[in-house]
Each structure stands twice: as C-alpha cells, then as structure tokens.
Amino acid sequence: MNAEAQSPRVAPRPLCYGALELPSRYLLSPLAGYTNLPFRRVVRELGGLGLATTDLVSARGLLEGSAKSLQLIESCPEDRPFAVQLFGSEPETLCDAAQLLVERGVDSIDINMGCPVRRITAGGAGSAMLCQTDATLRLVRTVVERTPVPVTVKMRLGWDDSQITAPEFAREFAQLGVAAIAVHGRTREQGFSGAVNRDGIRRVVEAAPSIPVIGNGDIRTVEDAETMFRETGCAGISIGRGALANPWIFRQLVERETSGRCSPPGNFEERLALLRRQFGFLSDQIGERRAVSMFRKMGHWYLKAMRVRASLRNQFQIAQNRGELEQALAEIAAAGPSTGNRTGLLPEMHVAVPSGPVDRW
Ligand SMILES: Cc1cc2nc3c(=O)[nH]c(=O)nc-3n(C[C@H](O)[C@H](O)[C@H](O)COP(=O)(O)O)c2cc1C
C-alpha cells in the first residue's frame, strides 16, 4: 500500500443503523474463532472501527445457556457499539435470543444469512435462508417487529449463480424495517473462491436505496475499500480477513478519509505488543491456563504476519503455560522478522480459507 498516496477528501455521510449512529463507516466482519472480545478490544484501541460483531452465535444455544454461546456474547464497556450475530431458523427462538441480548445491552442484532457450512445450512439457517423466501421473510419480519434495537442481515449474493436472490431479499428487508444489510459479494456455492462480484453488491445497493448496504469481501487495503465504495455505491464496508492480517486497517481508512493520507500498518514491534495485549485480555476473560491453548489459533496469524521463522512459531504453538509462552515470545522478540526489519513495513500476509467442495465444509 502506498501510505503517502493522496486522495480527494469527501466528508462521508455518517453511517446509521436506525437511530444508532456509528463512529465510522468501517466495520469488523464476523470471523468465527477470531472476532472474540479480546480481538475486538485491541482493534478498537487501534482506532477507526465503526462497529464490531461477534462470531455467529446459535440462538437456541444461547437460550439453553450453552457455555460456548455465553462466552461468545461476552462484552465490556469498551466494546461499543457492538452487535451479536445470531443464526437459527425458528422465528420464536431468534426473537427470544434477541430479547435476552437486548436485556444485556447489545446495540444491534445481526441475522446470519450467509454461512455456507453444512452444519448450519442443514437446519435451514445461514445461506440456506437465501433459498426459502416465505420462511425467511416471516422470520426477519418477526425479529424486526419484536426487537427494540436495530436488526441487520448479513448475506451472500445467493445460493449459486443461477439464484442471485440478494437484491430481491434486500428490497423486501428494507420494507420490513431491517436497519442495514451487509453483503459478501460471493454465492454460497463459491465459498471463498473466485473474485468478489462488486456488480452484484451494486445491485443490492440499488434494490434497497432507503437503508445502508455494507459491501464485504476481499478488502485488504485502503485502495480496495475505495474501489468497493466507488463501484458499488455502498454506505459502509466490512472487513474480515483483512483485519486479521492488518488490525490497523480501520484506523488507516479513517485517516485517509479525513486527511487524504494514512499511517502504515503495524510493524514487527507493534504487532508483538498487540499480540501481548490481546493475550492479556484473553487471560483476564478466561484465565491464563485456558488462554494459552485458546490463543494458539490467533497467535498463528500474528506470527505469520510478523514473519517469524517456523521453528519459533512452533515453539510458541507448543507452549503449555504462561512461562513457556513468555519464553517463546522472548526468543521471537530477540530474533526479529525473517524478512524485512523490526520497524519497517512487513510483506502482506495471505489468510488461508476453507477450500474444496462447500458441501463438505
Ligand atoms: C474463518 C472465517 C470465519 C467466518 N465466520 C463468519 C461468521 O461467523 N459469520 C458470518 O456472517 N461470516 C463469517 N465469515 C465470513 C466473513 O464475515 C466475510 O463475509 C468473508 O470472509 C469475506 O470478507 P473478507 O474477505 O473481508 O474476509 C467467516 C469467514 C472466515 C474466513
């Protein structure tokens, strides 16, 4: 990315979900396994974030008091504004789960209509909702009517290329009182393959002119975000994998918007400090012992992005307790990145995604 590049300054319209005005147009997309409270907190501290959403949470699991669901919805005063993303196919269950969340102070409820994973679609939830017009509209209408905070929907463009249903759903959702729609510009059949279809996102924007449509998919840089705005006319953008690779991206976007310039993403030293901070938040939340094993997944991406050599990454991954983790981090800090330097730009990181037939995910 060219951090020095200039672009004309245009004061954007504030992004509002109903009466809720968001601090910026840049949102963190839910990434199951990653967008937990500790990650949301560090991204918020870096600045620029308009709204963060939890990983997808089972509406039924929440009502049954499942420990996993309750952990996923944990929040704190710094984690605002924040939305919980629910999945489920029964209107009553979703309404009751939404009610429980409103009582706990959630700012907005997001309904998952995009998840392609069989475990979710088999029960009629996630992207399967893109194929069931009547049931989906009934569910969304009921949740909107009975939930006193803004209700949004996150969806894909359709089930496959022959069923691009997102524009028609968007038109209906706007009528039903949905506050905003986020669209990942791929079909369910595509999984994560192929290019994001920005033309498809533009058709959703045009179908629902009365509510904000959020463009999503493959945004890694400030320039990618500008292309998304320009080619789709979307009101905001949401970033998932790009935020794992570069948690500074939201701050960069706001800097670019307000001054035409943006600072570089975090260097090796700053990423190491961020990793430690996120680990600290996780330890506070679930205790040090569990945090060591739960942080491995996230640590993998930090260390990849920091260009830490494989043997040291492995040492980090096999740490069994805080002491071993600190020892690994001390050695990582001493060794520095395998390419580039400690205080300069690091090469961009590619975040791997599930591949192969979506039916087997
Ligand atoms: C590991 C992973 C987990 C995801 N989990 C969710 C999820 O819980 N809910 C959801 O709506 N989308 C989920 N997504 C989709 C993302 O929110 C996003 O729509 C998609 O990755 C495209 O945006 P990106 O290119 O900015 O990552 C997930 C994607 C990945 C890679």
The ligand as an SDF file (V2000), in Angstrom:
LIG
                    3D

 31 33  0  0  0  0  0  0  0  0999 V2000
  -12.6010  -18.1650    9.3740 C   0  0  0  0  0  0  0  0  0  0  0  0
  -13.8410  -17.4430    8.9520 C   0  0  0  0  0  0  0  0  0  0  0  0
  -14.9330  -17.3960    9.7920 C   0  0  0  0  0  0  0  0  0  0  0  0
  -16.1070  -16.7060    9.4170 C   0  0  0  0  0  0  0  0  0  0  0  0
  -17.1510  -16.6470   10.2850 N   0  0  0  0  0  0  0  0  0  0  0  0
  -18.2600  -15.9440    9.9510 C   0  0  0  0  0  0  0  0  0  0  0  0
  -19.3460  -15.8100   10.8530 C   0  0  0  0  0  0  0  0  0  0  0  0
  -19.3070  -16.2950   11.9930 O   0  0  0  0  0  0  0  0  0  0  0  0
  -20.4410  -15.1060   10.4420 N   0  0  0  0  0  0  0  0  0  0  0  0
  -20.5090  -14.5280    9.1900 C   0  0  0  0  0  0  0  0  0  0  0  0
  -21.5110  -13.8970    8.8600 O   0  0  0  0  0  0  0  0  0  0  0  0
  -19.4820  -14.6300    8.3380 N   0  0  0  0  0  0  0  0  0  0  0  0
  -18.3710  -15.3040    8.6850 C   0  0  0  0  0  0  0  0  0  0  0  0
  -17.3290  -15.3650    7.8210 N   0  0  0  0  0  0  0  0  0  0  0  0
  -17.3980  -14.5970    6.5630 C   0  0  0  0  0  0  0  0  0  0  0  0
  -16.7880  -13.2160    6.7710 C   0  0  0  0  0  0  0  0  0  0  0  0
  -17.5150  -12.4450    7.7130 O   0  0  0  0  0  0  0  0  0  0  0  0
  -16.7290  -12.4270    5.4660 C   0  0  0  0  0  0  0  0  0  0  0  0
  -18.0270  -12.2730    4.9580 O   0  0  0  0  0  0  0  0  0  0  0  0
  -15.8610  -13.1070    4.4240 C   0  0  0  0  0  0  0  0  0  0  0  0
  -14.6750  -13.6130    4.9900 O   0  0  0  0  0  0  0  0  0  0  0  0
  -15.4990  -12.1360    3.2830 C   0  0  0  0  0  0  0  0  0  0  0  0
  -14.9130  -10.9690    3.8160 O   0  0  0  0  0  0  0  0  0  0  0  0
  -13.3090  -10.7760    3.9350 P   0  0  0  0  0  0  0  0  0  0  0  0
  -12.7400  -11.0230    2.5620 O   0  0  0  0  0  0  0  0  0  0  0  0
  -13.1510   -9.3520    4.3940 O   0  0  0  0  0  0  0  0  0  0  0  0
  -12.8060  -11.7800    4.9110 O   0  0  0  0  0  0  0  0  0  0  0  0
  -16.1650  -16.0690    8.1590 C   0  0  0  0  0  0  0  0  0  0  0  0
  -15.0650  -16.1190    7.3060 C   0  0  0  0  0  0  0  0  0  0  0  0
  -13.9090  -16.7970    7.6800 C   0  0  0  0  0  0  0  0  0  0  0  0
  -12.7250  -16.8130    6.7540 C   0  0  0  0  0  0  0  0  0  0  0  0
  1  2  1  0
  2  3  1  0
  2 30  2  0
  3  4  2  0
  4  5  1  0
  4 28  1  0
  5  6  2  0
  6  7  1  0
  6 13  1  0
  7  8  2  0
  7  9  1  0
  9 10  1  0
 10 11  2  0
 10 12  1  0
 12 13  2  0
 13 14  1  0
 14 15  1  0
 14 28  1  0
 15 16  1  0
 16 17  1  0
 16 18  1  0
 18 19  1  0
 18 20  1  0
 20 21  1  0
 20 22  1  0
 22 23  1  0
 23 24  1  0
 24 25  2  0
 24 26  1  0
 24 27  1  0
 28 29  2  0
 29 30  1  0
 30 31  1  0
M  END
$$$$
